[in-house]
Amino acid sequence: MGVLDKSVSVLRALEAGPLTLAELVAATGLPRPTAHRLAVALEVHGLVRRDEDGRFVLGLRLVALGGAASEGLSLVEAARPALATLRDETGESAQLYVRDGEARVCVASLESPHGLRTIVRVGARLPLDRGSAGRVLSVEPLALTQGWAQSVGEREAGVASVSAPVVDNKGRVRAAVGVSGPIERTTRSPGRRYGPAVVRAATAVQSALSSTGTGSR
């Protein structure tokens, strides 16, 4: 953590503009050898670069990282109204997942108003091989003949879910919208009960993304 903190202090110092090594030492309070070592290490990863005068400046890799972070925020913001409508229409908890390697990550979650409800925390990493959202993120959209996938007690005993894909303008799955709740309310055929509502929510997210110009990324 000490190295990470010091590296971040270098990046923050460079927010003000290009700095020579001496200026970087003064701005961060780091020993000269440490400041140089960290700046060079960050340069290797594209987070820092040198300008034509040899001064340290922020690297172009940060542009790509910022764009990826911005896109993620756009997705969540675009999804919130649809998730709220889905939660209110079904009475169950609504979530938005994205794929991260061989896992899925919850990036938005609205809880059911019922005392007995499914709770998935934002940031939770869950498996792709269990649960309807994992299935949606793992297959081609055309493989979902009804437009949605369901699961009953796969990831957690007593819980059922239904999910549908959010597809971009190129036909790629960007995210999965879903509802989940106790089987005693969802029944063991949750798709029959909630499938159309989940598909409508996913379509609404797609429309919102298209209107903001992020639907083709």
C-alpha positions as CSV (number, residue, x, y, z in Angstrom):
1,M,0.0,0.0,0.0
2,G,2.9,2.4,0.6
3,V,4.1,2.0,-2.9
4,L,0.6,2.5,-4.3
5,D,0.1,5.6,-2.2
6,K,3.4,7.0,-3.4
7,S,2.6,6.2,-7.0
8,V,-0.7,8.0,-6.7
9,S,1.0,11.0,-5.3
10,V,3.2,11.1,-8.4
11,L,0.1,11.0,-10.7
12,R,-1.7,13.7,-8.6
13,A,1.4,15.9,-8.8
14,L,1.4,15.6,-12.6
15,E,-2.2,16.7,-12.8
16,A,-0.9,20.2,-12.5
17,G,1.2,19.8,-15.7
18,P,4.7,18.7,-16.8
19,L,7.3,18.5,-14.1
20,T,11.0,18.0,-14.1
21,L,12.4,15.4,-11.7
22,A,13.3,18.1,-9.2
23,E,9.9,19.6,-9.4
24,L,8.3,16.2,-8.9
25,V,10.4,15.7,-5.8
26,A,9.3,19.1,-4.5
27,A,5.6,18.4,-5.3
28,T,5.5,14.9,-3.7
29,G,8.0,15.2,-0.9
30,L,9.5,11.9,-2.0
31,P,13.2,11.2,-1.9
32,R,14.7,11.9,-5.4
33,P,15.6,8.2,-6.0
34,T,12.1,7.1,-5.0
35,A,10.4,9.7,-7.2
36,H,12.5,8.8,-10.2
37,R,12.0,5.0,-9.7
38,L,8.2,5.4,-9.5
39,A,7.9,7.8,-12.4
40,V,9.9,5.5,-14.6
41,A,7.9,2.5,-13.5
42,L,4.6,4.3,-14.3
43,E,6.1,5.3,-17.6
44,V,6.6,1.6,-18.5
45,H,2.9,1.1,-18.0
46,G,1.9,4.1,-20.0
47,L,0.6,6.0,-17.0
48,V,3.4,8.6,-17.3
49,R,5.4,9.8,-20.3
50,R,8.0,12.4,-21.2
51,D,7.3,15.5,-23.2
52,E,9.7,17.0,-25.8
53,D,11.7,18.7,-23.0
54,G,12.1,15.4,-21.0
55,R,9.7,16.4,-18.3
56,F,7.3,13.9,-16.8
57,V,3.6,14.3,-17.8
58,L,0.5,12.1,-17.5
59,G,0.5,9.2,-19.9
60,L,-2.0,8.4,-22.6
61,R,-3.0,5.1,-21.0
62,L,-5.0,7.2,-18.5
63,V,-7.2,8.4,-21.4
64,A,-8.2,4.9,-22.2
65,L,-8.8,4.1,-18.5
66,G,-10.8,7.2,-18.1
67,G,-12.9,6.3,-21.1
68,A,-13.6,2.8,-19.8
69,A,-14.6,4.2,-16.4
70,S,-16.8,6.8,-18.0
71,E,-18.5,4.2,-20.2
72,G,-19.2,2.1,-17.1
73,L,-20.8,5.1,-15.4
74,S,-22.9,5.8,-18.5
75,L,-24.2,2.2,-18.4
76,V,-25.2,2.4,-14.8
77,E,-26.9,5.8,-15.2
78,A,-28.7,4.7,-18.3
79,A,-30.0,1.6,-16.4
80,R,-31.2,3.2,-13.2
81,P,-34.7,4.3,-14.5
82,A,-35.4,0.9,-16.1
83,L,-34.2,-0.9,-12.9
84,A,-36.5,1.2,-10.8
85,T,-39.4,0.4,-13.0
86,L,-38.6,-3.3,-13.0
87,R,-38.3,-3.4,-9.2
88,D,-41.6,-1.5,-8.8
89,E,-43.4,-3.6,-11.4
90,T,-42.3,-7.0,-10.1
91,G,-41.8,-6.2,-6.4
92,E,-38.5,-8.0,-6.5
93,S,-34.9,-6.9,-6.3
94,A,-33.4,-5.7,-9.6
95,Q,-29.7,-5.9,-10.6
96,L,-27.4,-5.0,-13.5
97,Y,-24.4,-7.2,-14.1
98,V,-21.4,-6.9,-16.5
99,R,-18.9,-9.6,-17.3
100,D,-15.4,-9.4,-16.0
101,G,-13.3,-12.2,-17.3
102,E,-14.8,-15.5,-15.9
103,A,-17.0,-13.7,-13.4
104,R,-19.9,-11.3,-13.4
105,V,-19.9,-8.1,-11.3
106,C,-23.0,-6.3,-10.0
107,V,-22.7,-2.7,-11.0
108,A,-26.2,-1.6,-9.9
109,S,-28.7,-3.0,-7.4
110,L,-32.1,-1.9,-6.2
111,E,-33.7,-3.9,-3.4
112,S,-37.2,-5.2,-3.1
113,P,-39.5,-3.4,-0.6
114,H,-40.4,-6.8,0.9
115,G,-38.8,-7.8,4.2
116,L,-37.8,-11.1,2.7
117,R,-35.8,-10.2,-0.3
118,T,-32.6,-10.9,-2.3
119,I,-29.7,-8.6,-1.5
120,V,-26.8,-8.3,-4.0
121,R,-24.2,-5.7,-3.1
122,V,-22.8,-3.4,-5.8
123,G,-19.3,-4.7,-6.6
124,A,-20.2,-8.3,-5.7
125,R,-18.3,-10.8,-8.0
126,L,-20.4,-13.9,-8.8
127,P,-19.8,-16.9,-11.0
128,L,-20.8,-17.1,-14.6
129,D,-21.8,-20.8,-14.4
130,R,-24.6,-20.3,-11.9
131,G,-27.5,-18.0,-12.1
132,S,-29.6,-16.5,-14.9
133,A,-27.4,-13.4,-15.3
134,G,-24.3,-15.5,-15.7
135,R,-26.0,-17.5,-18.4
136,V,-27.0,-14.3,-20.3
137,L,-23.5,-13.0,-20.2
138,S,-22.1,-16.3,-21.4
139,V,-24.2,-17.0,-24.5
140,E,-25.1,-15.4,-27.8
141,P,-28.3,-13.4,-27.6
142,L,-29.9,-15.5,-30.3
143,A,-29.5,-18.6,-28.0
144,L,-32.0,-17.1,-25.7
145,T,-35.1,-18.2,-27.6
146,Q,-37.5,-16.4,-25.3
147,G,-35.2,-13.4,-24.8
148,W,-34.5,-14.2,-21.2
149,A,-32.9,-16.9,-19.0
150,Q,-34.1,-18.1,-15.6
151,S,-32.5,-20.0,-12.7
152,V,-34.1,-21.6,-9.6
153,G,-31.8,-22.3,-6.6
154,E,-28.6,-22.4,-8.7
155,R,-26.4,-19.9,-7.0
156,E,-28.3,-19.7,-3.7
157,A,-30.8,-22.1,-2.3
158,G,-34.4,-20.7,-2.1
159,V,-33.7,-18.0,-4.6
160,A,-34.8,-17.7,-8.2
161,S,-33.9,-15.1,-10.9
162,V,-34.7,-14.0,-14.4
163,S,-32.3,-12.0,-16.6
164,A,-32.2,-10.6,-20.1
165,P,-29.3,-9.2,-22.2
166,V,-28.6,-5.5,-22.9
167,V,-27.2,-5.6,-26.4
168,D,-25.3,-2.9,-28.2
169,N,-25.8,-1.7,-31.8
170,K,-23.3,-4.4,-33.0
171,G,-25.3,-7.2,-31.3
172,R,-22.8,-7.7,-28.5
173,V,-24.0,-8.3,-24.9
174,R,-23.0,-5.4,-22.8
175,A,-24.8,-6.3,-19.6
176,A,-27.5,-8.4,-18.0
177,V,-30.6,-7.0,-16.4
178,G,-32.3,-9.2,-13.9
179,V,-34.7,-9.7,-11.0
180,S,-34.3,-12.1,-8.1
181,G,-36.3,-13.1,-5.1
182,P,-37.4,-15.9,-2.9
183,I,-38.9,-18.9,-4.7
184,E,-42.0,-18.7,-2.5
185,R,-42.9,-15.5,-4.4
186,T,-41.2,-16.0,-7.8
187,T,-42.4,-19.6,-8.0
188,R,-40.3,-22.3,-9.7
189,S,-41.1,-20.8,-13.1
190,P,-40.0,-17.2,-12.6
191,G,-39.5,-16.7,-16.3
192,R,-43.2,-17.2,-17.0
193,R,-44.0,-14.6,-14.4
194,Y,-41.2,-12.0,-14.9
195,G,-39.7,-12.7,-18.3
196,P,-41.6,-10.0,-20.3
197,A,-40.9,-7.3,-17.7
198,V,-37.2,-8.1,-17.6
199,V,-37.0,-8.0,-21.4
200,R,-38.7,-4.6,-21.4
201,A,-36.3,-3.3,-18.9
202,A,-33.3,-4.5,-20.9
203,T,-34.7,-2.9,-24.0
204,A,-35.2,0.3,-22.2
205,V,-31.6,0.3,-21.1
206,Q,-30.5,-0.3,-24.7
207,S,-32.6,2.6,-25.9
208,A,-31.2,4.9,-23.1
209,L,-27.6,3.9,-24.2
210,S,-28.4,4.6,-27.8
211,S,-29.8,8.1,-27.0
212,T,-26.5,8.9,-25.1
213,G,-24.3,7.7,-28.0
214,T,-22.8,4.9,-26.0
215,G,-24.8,2.0,-27.4
216,S,-22.2,1.1,-30.1
217,R,-19.1,1.0,-27.9
